[in-house]
């Protein structure tokens, strides 16, 4: 019963929450951010290869909402942005999904590259989000790099990444890890 509830109800509920959270009346920004953070974290777990809930039904429901999930890449909170990138990276492990994402109305490759560039310049001293720090900033950039790498499995996406100097950006993120 528990797996059925999680598999059939949890994923659509989380996706609905992400879509509805900004329209919730009489709530604080902190509360809304906590909801987004929790939803993005749980969806990242569901899409991971090791999750018992990584079933085709759940993955398809999440994939159908990948554009909404990609909107979380614009969130200034590194945890929310990083988990959204992780979900996109998990979804794009499948080359067919990677190809569809690259051809979607959302320019996901440019968006992920932009996130890496913005996060690279982030200053923690004057940061509006006190939860942002060097560790979760690096994790966010790494998750974006992984998503870009998975998207590059598709030839058209690889060409777009090359045109946007995305491979150089991937290289700089990977070199940060070695330091």
N, CA, C and O atoms as a DFTB+ gen file, in Angstrom:
716 C
 N C O
     1  1       0.828      -1.197       0.000
     2  2       0.000       0.000       0.000
     3  2       0.867       1.253       0.000
     4  3       0.601       2.198      -0.742
     5  1       1.910       1.257       0.839
     6  2       2.741       2.454       0.949
     7  2       3.390       2.788      -0.395
     8  3       3.413       3.952      -0.796
     9  1       3.914       1.785      -1.090
    10  2       4.534       2.062      -2.392
    11  2       3.509       2.588      -3.383
    12  3       3.816       3.482      -4.173
    13  1       2.316       2.055      -3.354
    14  2       1.265       2.522      -4.264
    15  2       0.945       3.982      -3.985
    16  3       0.813       4.774      -4.918
    17  1       0.818       4.351      -2.708
    18  2       0.530       5.739      -2.359
    19  2       1.661       6.640      -2.834
    20  3       1.417       7.678      -3.449
    21  1       2.899       6.243      -2.547
    22  2       4.030       7.071      -2.975
    23  2       4.118       7.145      -4.489
    24  3       4.312       8.221      -5.055
    25  1       3.975       5.991      -5.146
    26  2       4.138       5.967      -6.592
    27  2       3.025       6.673      -7.328
    28  3       3.275       7.369      -8.312
    29  1       1.799       6.507      -6.867
    30  2       0.669       7.047      -7.603
    31  2       0.272       8.460      -7.185
    32  3      -0.287       9.207      -7.988
    33  1       0.548       8.827      -5.958
    34  2       0.051      10.114      -5.460
    35  2       1.134      11.129      -5.134
    36  3       0.943      12.323      -5.365
    37  1       2.250      10.688      -4.609
    38  2       3.260      11.629      -4.135
    39  2       3.827      12.483      -5.266
    40  3       3.883      13.708      -5.157
    41  1       4.242      11.840      -6.339
    42  2       4.875      12.593      -7.429
    43  2       3.952      13.665      -8.001
    44  3       4.378      14.813      -8.126
    45  1       2.698      13.340      -8.356
    46  2       1.831      14.409      -8.882
    47  2       1.569      15.509      -7.856
    48  3       1.454      16.681      -8.214
    49  1       1.475      15.135      -6.587
    50  2       1.245      16.148      -5.543
    51  2       2.424      17.098      -5.432
    52  3       2.238      18.309      -5.316
    53  1       3.640      16.558      -5.466
    54  2       4.828      17.410      -5.388
    55  2       4.917      18.331      -6.591
    56  3       5.221      19.516      -6.451
    57  1       4.656      17.798      -7.757
    58  2       4.704      18.620      -8.968
    59  2       3.646      19.717      -8.937
    60  3       3.893      20.840      -9.379
    61  1       2.470      19.389      -8.416
    62  2       1.407      20.380      -8.283
    63  2       1.814      21.470      -7.295
    64  3       1.552      22.651      -7.519
    65  1       2.455      21.064      -6.204
    66  2       2.906      22.035      -5.208
    67  2       3.889      23.033      -5.809
    68  3       3.791      24.237      -5.569
    69  1       4.830      22.524      -6.587
    70  2       5.806      23.421      -7.215
    71  2       5.090      24.427      -8.102
    72  3       5.441      25.607      -8.115
    73  1       4.094      23.967      -8.840
    74  2       3.346      24.861      -9.722
    75  2       2.500      25.868      -8.973
    76  3       2.310      26.990      -9.441
    77  1       1.986      25.479      -7.807
    78  2       1.045      26.328      -7.071
    79  2       1.684      27.194      -5.996
    80  3       1.056      28.138      -5.517
    81  1       2.904      26.895      -5.610
    82  2       3.464      27.500      -4.409
    83  2       3.547      29.020      -4.472
    84  3       3.368      29.682      -3.449
    85  1       3.808      29.576      -5.615
    86  2       3.927      31.032      -5.692
    87  2       2.587      31.735      -5.552
    88  3       2.548      32.926      -5.242
    89  1       1.494      31.024      -5.775
    90  2       0.184      31.644      -5.677
    91  2      -0.489      31.475      -4.330
    92  3      -1.661      31.819      -4.178
    93  1       0.234      30.950      -3.347
    94  2      -0.368      30.712      -2.036
    95  2      -0.532      32.035      -1.288
    96  3       0.449      32.746      -1.070
    97  1      -1.757      32.371      -0.894
    98  2      -1.972      33.637      -0.191
    99  2      -1.575      33.532       1.282
   100  3      -1.567      32.442       1.855
   101  1      -1.252      34.659       1.880
   102  2      -0.995      34.765       3.319
   103  2       0.105      33.839       3.818
   104  3      -0.008      33.276       4.907
   105  1       1.154      33.676       3.043
   106  2       2.275      32.870       3.493
   107  2       3.556      33.682       3.370
   108  3       3.674      34.568       2.523
   109  1       4.502      33.362       4.227
   110  2       5.766      34.085       4.199
   111  2       6.667      33.525       3.109
   112  3       6.500      32.389       2.666
   113  1       7.611      34.330       2.691
   114  2       8.588      33.903       1.692
   115  2       9.389      32.713       2.221
   116  3       9.710      31.795       1.465
   117  1       9.708      32.726       3.495
   118  2      10.477      31.634       4.106
   119  2       9.703      30.315       4.030
   120  3      10.285      29.265       3.754
   121  1       8.402      30.373       4.272
   122  2       7.563      29.183       4.213
   123  2       7.494      28.649       2.775
   124  3       7.637      27.448       2.548
   125  1       7.277      29.535       1.825
   126  2       7.211      29.128       0.425
   127  2       8.535      28.516      -0.030
   128  3       8.557      27.527      -0.763
   129  1       9.639      29.120       0.416
   130  2      10.950      28.608       0.047
   131  2      11.177      27.222       0.650
   132  3      11.769      26.355       0.007
   133  1      10.711      27.013       1.870
   134  2      10.848      25.698       2.506
   135  2      10.055      24.639       1.730
   136  3      10.513      23.506       1.584
   137  1       8.880      25.002       1.238
   138  2       8.081      24.063       0.435
   139  2       8.823      23.724      -0.855
   140  3       8.944      22.552      -1.212
   141  1       9.319      24.742      -1.554
   142  2      10.055      24.495      -2.796
   143  2      11.286      23.639      -2.546
   144  3      11.569      22.709      -3.301
   145  1      12.013      23.955      -1.485
   146  2      13.224      23.205      -1.155
   147  2      12.884      21.739      -0.893
   148  3      13.563      20.843      -1.396
   149  1      11.849      21.497      -0.115
   150  2      11.448      20.123       0.185
   151  2      10.983      19.366      -1.044
   152  3      11.361      18.212      -1.245
   153  1      10.165      20.005      -1.867
   154  2       9.669      19.356      -3.087
   155  2      10.813      19.025      -4.035
   156  3      10.879      17.918      -4.569
   157  1      11.711      19.974      -4.245
   158  2      12.839      19.744      -5.151
   159  2      13.731      18.624      -4.631
   160  3      14.223      17.809      -5.412
   161  1      13.944      18.577      -3.318
   162  2      14.770      17.516      -2.720
   163  2      14.130      16.145      -2.916
   164  3      14.804      15.190      -3.300
   165  1      12.840      16.051      -2.654
   166  2      12.153      14.759      -2.769
   167  2      12.107      14.294      -4.229
   168  3      12.304      13.112      -4.509
   169  1      11.851      15.209      -5.145
   170  2      11.813      14.834      -6.559
   171  2      13.206      14.398      -7.027
   172  3      13.326      13.492      -7.852
   173  1      14.251      15.034      -6.506
   174  2      15.615      14.609      -6.839
   175  2      15.859      13.179      -6.359
   176  3      16.488      12.386      -7.061
   177  1      15.368      12.851      -5.177
   178  2      15.520      11.483      -4.650
   179  2      14.733      10.498      -5.511
   180  3      15.243       9.431      -5.854
   181  1      13.509      10.844      -5.857
   182  2      12.665       9.951      -6.665
   183  2      13.333       9.637      -8.004
   184  3      13.238       8.510      -8.490
   185  1      14.005      10.617      -8.605
   186  2      14.603      10.411      -9.932
   187  2      15.983       9.765      -9.882
   188  3      16.528       9.404     -10.925
   189  1      16.559       9.611      -8.689
   190  2      17.891       9.002      -8.609
   191  2      17.816       7.523      -8.970
   192  3      16.807       6.861      -8.726
   193  1      18.883       7.023      -9.547
   194  2      18.913       5.627      -9.989
   195  2      18.704       4.644      -8.845
   196  3      18.158       3.562      -9.059
   197  1      19.126       4.997      -7.639
   198  2      19.053       4.073      -6.511
   199  2      17.706       4.119      -5.780
   200  3      17.490       3.339      -4.852
   201  1      16.810       5.002      -6.172
   202  2      15.530       5.147      -5.478
   203  2      14.580       4.007      -5.817
   204  3      14.439       3.640      -6.984
   205  1      13.920       3.438      -4.790
   206  2      12.917       2.417      -5.077
   207  2      11.683       3.012      -5.779
   208  3      10.851       2.270      -6.302
   209  1      11.567       4.331      -5.789
   210  2      10.431       5.000      -6.436
   211  2      10.756       5.453      -7.846
   212  3       9.941       6.098      -8.506
   213  1      11.972       5.106      -8.310
   214  2      12.376       5.448      -9.675
   215  2      11.721       4.450     -10.620
   216  3      12.369       3.553     -11.158
   217  1      10.440       4.629     -10.802
   218  2       9.647       3.780     -11.693
   219  2       9.265       4.610     -12.907
   220  3       9.189       5.836     -12.828
   221  1       9.030       3.962     -14.002
   222  2       8.741       4.674     -15.249
   223  2       7.569       5.640     -15.105
   224  3       7.597       6.735     -15.665
   225  1       6.532       5.239     -14.351
   226  2       5.383       6.128     -14.160
   227  2       5.818       7.438     -13.502
   228  3       5.452       8.516     -13.969
   229  1       6.596       7.351     -12.423
   230  2       7.065       8.549     -11.735
   231  2       7.982       9.379     -12.628
   232  3       7.847      10.600     -12.703
   233  1       8.905       8.717     -13.296
   234  2       9.847       9.432     -14.160
   235  2       9.091      10.148     -15.273
   236  3       9.414      11.289     -15.604
   237  1       8.097       9.495     -15.847
   238  2       7.328      10.134     -16.919
   239  2       6.544      11.330     -16.401
   240  3       6.477      12.363     -17.068
   241  1       5.946      11.201     -15.208
   242  2       5.217      12.335     -14.623
   243  2       6.160      13.513     -14.395
   244  3       5.816      14.661     -14.674
   245  1       7.336      13.217     -13.890
   246  2       8.315      14.279     -13.626
   247  2       8.834      14.847     -14.945
   248  3       8.966      16.063     -15.089
   249  1       9.128      13.975     -15.902
   250  2       9.609      14.451     -17.197
   251  2       8.586      15.364     -17.865
   252  3       8.952      16.365     -18.481
   253  1       7.311      15.019     -17.744
   254  2       6.261      15.858     -18.328
   255  2       6.258      17.267     -17.738
   256  3       5.712      18.192     -18.339
   257  1       6.863      17.431     -16.572
   258  2       6.914      18.740     -15.906
   259  2       8.329      19.316     -15.871
   260  3       8.621      20.180     -15.044
   261  1       9.205      18.852     -16.755
   262  2      10.586      19.298     -16.678
   263  2      10.736      20.803     -16.904
   264  3      11.656      21.414     -16.361
   265  1       9.862      21.404     -17.683
   266  2       9.966      22.853     -17.909
   267  2       9.655      23.601     -16.615
   268  3      10.324      24.582     -16.289
   269  1       8.642      23.143     -15.877
   270  2       8.326      23.771     -14.594
   271  2       9.485      23.588     -13.611
   272  3       9.833      24.509     -12.872
   273  1      10.070      22.401     -13.611
   274  2      11.217      22.144     -12.731
   275  2      12.391      23.030     -13.132
   276  3      13.118      23.529     -12.274
   277  1      12.575      23.224     -14.436
   278  2      13.695      24.075     -14.883
   279  2      13.519      25.524     -14.445
   280  3      14.499      26.263     -14.360
   281  1      12.287      25.939     -14.168
   282  2      12.077      27.313     -13.684
   283  2      12.717      27.509     -12.305
   284  3      13.020      28.637     -11.918
   285  1      12.923      26.418     -11.567
   286  2      13.573      26.517     -10.254
   287  2      15.065      26.819     -10.379
   288  3      15.704      27.188      -9.394
   289  1      15.623      26.667     -11.572
   290  2      17.027      27.033     -11.779
   291  2      17.250      28.525     -11.568
   292  3      18.370      28.951     -11.289
   293  1      16.202      29.315     -11.699
   294  2      16.310      30.763     -11.502
   295  2      16.245      31.168     -10.039
   296  3      16.467      32.333      -9.710
   297  1      15.944      30.222      -9.159
   298  2      15.801      30.556      -7.740
   299  2      17.169      30.882      -7.151
   300  3      18.132      30.160      -7.409
   301  1      17.276      31.945      -6.372
   302  2      18.577      32.320      -5.813
   303  2      19.088      31.387      -4.712
   304  3      20.272      31.435      -4.377
   305  1      18.233      30.547      -4.145
   306  2      18.664      29.601      -3.114
   307  2      19.423      28.461      -3.795
   308  3      18.872      27.766      -4.649
   309  1      20.692      28.272      -3.414
   310  2      21.530      27.253      -4.053
   311  2      20.972      25.844      -3.908
   312  3      21.123      25.030      -4.818
   313  1      20.328      25.538      -2.781
   314  2      19.786      24.192      -2.590
   315  2      18.641      23.910      -3.558
   316  3      18.578      22.831      -4.148
   317  1      17.745      24.864      -3.722
   318  2      16.612      24.688      -4.638
   319  2      17.116      24.588      -6.075
   320  3      16.729      23.684      -6.816
   321  1      17.967      25.508      -6.456
   322  2      18.529      25.514      -7.812
   323  2      19.310      24.228      -8.066
   324  3      19.164      23.613      -9.122
   325  1      20.133      23.820      -7.112
   326  2      20.951      22.615      -7.266
   327  2      20.123      21.354      -7.380
   328  3      20.440      20.473      -8.179
   329  1      19.049      21.255      -6.582
   330  2      18.190      20.074      -6.673
   331  2      17.414      20.047      -7.982
   332  3      17.176      18.975      -8.538
   333  1      17.019      21.209      -8.476
   334  2      16.362      21.259      -9.792
   335  2      17.329      20.775     -10.871
   336  3      16.940      20.016     -11.758
   337  1      18.581      21.210     -10.798
   338  2      19.596      20.762     -11.763
   339  2      19.826      19.256     -11.637
   340  3      20.019      18.569     -12.641
   341  1      19.806      18.748     -10.412
   342  2      19.979      17.309     -10.198
   343  2      18.839      16.522     -10.842
   344  3      19.077      15.501     -11.487
   345  1      17.614      16.989     -10.671
   346  2      16.460      16.328     -11.298
   347  2      16.625      16.338     -12.819
   348  3      16.427      15.313     -13.470
   349  1      16.983      17.481     -13.381
   350  2      17.157      17.572     -14.838
   351  2      18.278      16.651     -15.312
   352  3      18.185      16.042     -16.378
   353  1      19.334      16.556     -14.511
   354  2      20.426      15.644     -14.842
   355  2      19.983      14.193     -14.797
   356  3      20.353      13.396     -15.659
   357  1      19.197      13.853     -13.798
   358  2      18.685      12.482     -13.698
   359  2      17.760      12.151     -14.867
   360  3      17.827      11.061     -15.435
   361  1      16.900      13.101     -15.217
   362  2      15.977      12.869     -16.341
   363  2      16.730      12.723     -17.666
   364  3      16.347      11.923     -18.520
   365  1      17.792      13.493     -17.828
   366  2      18.493      13.511     -19.109
   367  2      19.508      12.375     -19.256
   368  3      20.239      12.334     -20.245
   369  1      19.565      11.461     -18.302
   370  2      20.424      10.283     -18.472
   371  2      19.944       9.431     -19.637
   372  3      20.738       8.761     -20.297
   373  1      18.654       9.463     -19.880
   374  2      18.062       8.755     -21.008
   375  2      18.250       9.621     -22.254
   376  3      17.803      10.768     -22.290
   377  1      18.907       9.074     -23.268
   378  2      19.249       9.877     -24.451
   379  2      18.008      10.402     -25.174
   380  3      18.045      11.493     -25.742
   381  1      16.917       9.645     -25.162
   382  2      15.686      10.131     -25.815
   383  2      15.129      11.332     -25.064
   384  3      14.695      12.307     -25.676
   385  1      15.141      11.259     -23.736
   386  2      14.676      12.406     -22.952
   387  2      15.621      13.592     -23.129
   388  3      15.179      14.736     -23.230
   389  1      16.919      13.311     -23.167
   390  2      17.897      14.390     -23.370
   391  2      17.633      15.099     -24.693
   392  3      17.686      16.327     -24.761
   393  1      17.350      14.336     -25.736
   394  2      17.075      14.929     -27.050
   395  2      15.817      15.781     -27.002
   396  3      15.795      16.889     -27.537
   397  1      14.767      15.272     -26.363
   398  2      13.518      16.033     -26.264
   399  2      13.714      17.312     -25.445
   400  3      13.165      18.361     -25.782
   401  1      14.494      17.218     -24.378
   402  2      14.736      18.408     -23.558
   403  2      15.504      19.457     -24.358
   404  3      15.223      20.651     -24.247
   405  1      16.460      19.023     -25.154
   406  2      17.238      19.950     -25.966
   407  2      16.414      20.635     -27.043
   408  3      16.743      21.741     -27.473
   409  1      15.362      19.991     -27.473
   410  2      14.513      20.547     -28.531
   411  2      13.259      21.225     -27.977
   412  3      12.435      21.715     -28.749
   413  1      13.108      21.258     -26.665
   414  2      11.929      21.846     -26.040
   415  2      11.898      23.357     -26.191
   416  3      12.863      23.974     -26.641
   417  1      10.771      23.938     -25.807
   418  2      10.623      25.394     -25.935
   419  2      11.513      26.134     -24.937
   420  3      11.817      27.310     -25.133
   421  1      11.921      25.467     -23.895
   422  2      12.848      26.051     -22.910
   423  2      14.268      25.751     -23.370
   424  3      14.602      24.594     -23.627
   425  1      15.099      26.765     -23.476
   426  2      16.492      26.557     -23.889
   427  2      17.277      26.113     -22.659
   428  3      17.958      26.912     -22.017
   429  1      17.171      24.839     -22.348
   430  2      17.728      24.301     -21.112
   431  2      19.251      24.370     -21.081
   432  3      19.835      24.578     -20.018
   433  1      19.885      24.203     -22.205
   434  2      21.349      24.231     -22.236
   435  2      21.846      25.626     -21.890
   436  3      22.738      25.774     -21.055
   437  1      21.289      26.640     -22.514
   438  2      21.686      28.024     -22.197
   439  2      21.381      28.362     -20.742
   440  3      22.161      29.042     -20.075
   441  1      20.252      27.884     -20.265
   442  2      19.849      28.185     -18.893
   443  2      20.817      27.571     -17.882
   444  3      21.195      28.228     -16.912
   445  1      21.220      26.323     -18.100
   446  2      22.168      25.665     -17.198
   447  2      23.533      26.351     -17.239
   448  3      24.175      26.525     -16.203
   449  1      23.967      26.733     -18.420
   450  2      25.244      27.456     -18.546
   451  2      25.169      28.781     -17.791
   452  3      26.108      29.155     -17.087
   453  1      24.056      29.486     -17.939
   454  2      23.875      30.763     -17.248
   455  2      23.944      30.577     -15.732
   456  3      24.561      31.381     -15.033
   457  1      23.313      29.523     -15.228
   458  2      23.342      29.269     -13.782
   459  2      24.779      29.094     -13.310
   460  3      25.177      29.676     -12.301
   461  1      25.553      28.302     -14.030
   462  2      26.954      28.085     -13.641
   463  2      27.703      29.406     -13.609
   464  3      28.454      29.673     -12.670
   465  1      27.505      30.238     -14.631
   466  2      28.195      31.534     -14.684
   467  2      27.784      32.436     -13.521
   468  3      28.632      33.080     -12.904
   469  1      26.487      32.482     -13.222
   470  2      25.988      33.319     -12.122
   471  2      26.514      32.811     -10.784
   472  3      26.969      33.600      -9.955
   473  1      26.454      31.513     -10.572
   474  2      26.899      30.933      -9.296
   475  2      28.397      31.103      -9.110
   476  3      28.877      31.232      -7.983
   477  1      29.137      31.103     -10.211
   478  2      30.585      31.282     -10.134
   479  2      30.934      32.665      -9.574
   480  3      31.964      32.837      -8.924
   481  1      30.064      33.644      -9.834
   482  2      30.311      35.019      -9.399
   483  2      29.664      35.357      -8.060
   484  3      29.786      36.489      -7.590
   485  1      28.980      34.403      -7.440
   486  2      28.225      34.681      -6.217
   487  2      29.142      35.113      -5.068
   488  3      30.192      34.517      -4.827
   489  1      28.713      36.160      -4.375
   490  2      29.439      36.685      -3.214
   491  2      28.628      36.358      -1.966
   492  3      27.478      36.778      -1.847
   493  1      29.206      35.626      -1.054
   494  2      28.464      35.174       0.130
   495  2      28.339      36.249       1.199
   496  3      27.420      36.206       2.016
   497  1      29.241      37.198       1.200
   498  2      29.203      38.233       2.239
   499  2      27.978      39.127       2.087
   500  3      27.352      39.495       3.081
   501  1      27.637      39.476       0.866
   502  2      26.499      40.345       0.627
   503  2      25.277      39.587       0.133
   504  3      24.325      40.174      -0.380
   505  1      25.323      38.298       0.295
   506  2      24.276      37.448      -0.255
   507  2      22.942      37.648       0.458
   508  3      22.887      37.742       1.684
   509  1      21.878      37.709      -0.322
   510  2      20.537      37.833       0.251
   511  2      20.069      36.536       0.892
   512  3      19.174      36.543       1.737
   513  1      20.669      35.430       0.494
   514  2      20.281      34.127       1.028
   515  2      21.379      33.617       1.945
   516  3      22.391      33.095       1.476
   517  1      21.186      33.767       3.258
   518  2      22.233      33.365       4.202
   519  2      22.533      31.868       4.180
   520  3      23.587      31.446       4.655
   521  1      21.626      31.064       3.637
   522  2      21.870      29.623       3.549
   523  2      22.844      29.286       2.426
   524  3      23.382      28.180       2.387
   525  1      23.079      30.226       1.511
   526  2      24.030      29.987       0.428
   527  2      25.443      30.054       0.985
   528  3      25.792      30.969       1.730
   529  1      26.243      29.075       0.612
   530  2      27.639      29.060       1.027
   531  2      28.475      28.417      -0.071
   532  3      27.946      27.985      -1.095
   533  1      29.761      28.358       0.146
   534  2      30.652      27.840      -0.883
   535  2      30.346      26.380      -1.233
   536  3      30.433      25.982      -2.394
   537  1      29.993      25.599      -0.234
   538  2      29.734      24.174      -0.461
   539  2      28.493      23.956      -1.318
   540  3      28.549      23.235      -2.314
   541  1      27.352      24.583      -0.935
   542  2      26.155      24.338      -1.740
   543  2      26.217      25.068      -3.082
   544  3      25.531      24.679      -4.027
   545  1      27.032      26.122      -3.173
   546  2      27.251      26.781      -4.456
   547  2      27.974      25.833      -5.401
   548  3      27.590      25.683      -6.561
   549  1      29.024      25.197      -4.896
   550  2      29.779      24.260      -5.733
   551  2      28.909      23.068      -6.130
   552  3      28.974      22.608      -7.270
   553  1      28.097      22.565      -5.199
   554  2      27.197      21.447      -5.506
   555  2      26.197      21.834      -6.586
   556  3      25.898      21.039      -7.477
   557  1      25.685      23.048      -6.506
   558  2      24.747      23.540      -7.519
   559  2      25.423      23.575      -8.894
   560  3      24.853      23.112      -9.882
   561  1      26.635      24.124      -8.951
   562  2      27.368      24.179     -10.217
   563  2      27.662      22.775     -10.742
   564  3      27.556      22.524     -11.943
   565  1      28.030      21.860      -9.842
   566  2      28.343      20.497     -10.248
   567  2      27.088      19.806     -10.795
   568  3      27.162      19.097     -11.798
   569  1      25.946      20.005     -10.147
   570  2      24.702      19.408     -10.643
   571  2      24.334      19.953     -12.019
   572  3      23.839      19.216     -12.872
   573  1      24.576      21.248     -12.232
   574  2      24.339      21.831     -13.566
   575  2      25.278      21.205     -14.587
   576  3      24.866      20.898     -15.706
   577  1      26.529      21.016     -14.209
   578  2      27.513      20.411     -15.114
   579  2      27.122      18.976     -15.461
   580  3      27.251      18.558     -16.612
   581  1      26.649      18.226     -14.479
   582  2      26.214      16.845     -14.725
   583  2      25.026      16.841     -15.686
   584  3      24.973      16.028     -16.609
   585  1      24.080      17.744     -15.469
   586  2      22.928      17.830     -16.367
   587  2      23.382      18.168     -17.789
   588  3      22.893      17.579     -18.753
   589  1      24.308      19.105     -17.919
   590  2      24.819      19.461     -19.246
   591  2      25.519      18.269     -19.893
   592  3      25.353      18.018     -21.087
   593  1      26.299      17.540     -19.107
   594  2      26.982      16.362     -19.631
   595  2      25.996      15.311     -20.117
   596  3      26.195      14.706     -21.171
   597  1      24.935      15.094     -19.353
   598  2      23.918      14.121     -19.772
   599  2      23.175      14.594     -21.015
   600  3      22.888      13.801     -21.912
   601  1      22.869      15.870     -21.067
   602  2      22.200      16.413     -22.254
   603  2      23.083      16.272     -23.495
   604  3      22.580      16.106     -24.606
   605  1      24.396      16.340     -23.298
   606  2      25.342      16.267     -24.414
   607  2      25.437      14.866     -25.012
   608  3      26.146      14.675     -26.000
   609  1      24.750      13.893     -24.447
   610  2      24.708      12.554     -25.049
   611  2      24.020      12.618     -26.414
   612  3      24.294      11.804     -27.296
   613  1      23.129      13.588     -26.575
   614  2      22.445      13.802     -27.845
   615  2      23.327      14.679     -28.734
   616  3      23.856      15.692     -28.276
   617  1      23.487      14.295     -29.999
   618  2      24.388      15.003     -30.919
   619  2      24.008      16.480     -31.095
   620  3      24.883      17.345     -31.092
   621  1      22.716      16.770     -31.247
   622  2      22.296      18.168     -31.424
   623  2      22.595      18.991     -30.172
   624  3      23.046      20.132     -30.266
   625  1      22.345      18.410     -29.010
   626  2      22.648      19.113     -27.761
   627  2      24.152      19.330     -27.617
   628  3      24.592      20.387     -27.164
   629  1      24.934      18.333     -28.004
   630  2      26.391      18.439     -27.927
   631  2      26.881      19.583     -28.805
   632  3      27.774      20.334     -28.413
   633  1      26.297      19.712     -29.991
   634  2      26.684      20.796     -30.898
   635  2      26.317      22.161     -30.303
   636  3      27.098      23.109     -30.379
   637  1      25.131      22.249     -29.715
   638  2      24.709      23.513     -29.087
   639  2      25.636      23.854     -27.921
   640  3      26.025      25.009     -27.752
   641  1      25.985      22.856     -27.124
   642  2      26.898      23.065     -25.998
   643  2      28.251      23.572     -26.500
   644  3      28.857      24.459     -25.899
   645  1      28.707      23.003     -27.597
   646  2      29.980      23.432     -28.195
   647  2      29.880      24.887     -28.671
   648  3      30.797      25.675     -28.441
   649  1      28.776      25.248     -29.330
   650  2      28.577      26.616     -29.828
   651  2      28.590      27.643     -28.701
   652  3      29.066      28.764     -28.878
   653  1      28.065      27.252     -27.547
   654  2      27.954      28.173     -26.404
   655  2      29.174      28.118     -25.471
   656  3      29.137      28.642     -24.358
   657  1      30.237      27.486     -25.934
   658  2      31.440      27.289     -25.122
   659  2      31.117      26.568     -23.802
   660  3      31.746      26.810     -22.772
   661  1      30.135      25.692     -23.865
   662  2      29.712      24.953     -22.680
   663  2      30.729      23.938     -22.194
   664  3      30.802      23.658     -20.998
   665  1      31.517      23.383     -23.110
   666  2      32.518      22.408     -22.685
   667  2      33.608      23.074     -21.855
   668  3      34.145      22.467     -20.928
   669  1      33.934      24.313     -22.184
   670  2      34.907      25.051     -21.381
   671  2      34.357      25.305     -19.979
   672  3      35.087      25.221     -18.991
   673  1      33.082      25.610     -19.906
   674  2      32.445      25.851     -18.612
   675  2      32.414      24.557     -17.807
   676  3      32.683      24.567     -16.606
   677  1      32.089      23.446     -18.460
   678  2      32.119      22.151     -17.776
   679  2      33.512      21.869     -17.225
   680  3      33.664      21.387     -16.103
   681  1      34.504      22.169     -18.013
   682  2      35.895      21.938     -17.595
   683  2      36.229      22.753     -16.339
   684  3      36.857      22.240     -15.413
   685  1      35.812      24.011     -16.311
   686  2      36.133      24.838     -15.137
   687  2      35.431      24.324     -13.882
   688  3      36.002      24.367     -12.793
   689  1      34.203      23.843     -14.025
   690  2      33.489      23.300     -12.865
   691  2      34.184      22.036     -12.369
   692  3      34.363      21.855     -11.164
   693  1      34.570      21.178     -13.279
   694  2      35.252      19.941     -12.887
   695  2      36.616      20.234     -12.266
   696  3      37.043      19.513     -11.364
   697  1      37.296      21.256     -12.721
   698  2      38.588      21.621     -12.139
   699  2      38.428      22.170     -10.734
   700  3      39.313      22.000      -9.896
   701  1      37.303      22.828     -10.466
   702  2      37.031      23.320      -9.098
   703  2      36.997      22.154      -8.120
   704  3      37.461      22.281      -6.986
   705  1      36.460      21.037      -8.543
   706  2      36.333      19.871      -7.682
   707  2      37.688      19.333      -7.267
   708  3      37.844      18.820      -6.159
   709  1      38.663      19.447      -8.146
   710  2      39.997      18.903      -7.865
   711  2      40.781      19.755      -6.883
   712  3      41.757      19.283      -6.300
   713  1      40.372      20.999      -6.692
   714  2      41.114      21.906      -5.802
   715  2      40.877      21.549      -4.352
   716  3      41.419      22.201      -3.459
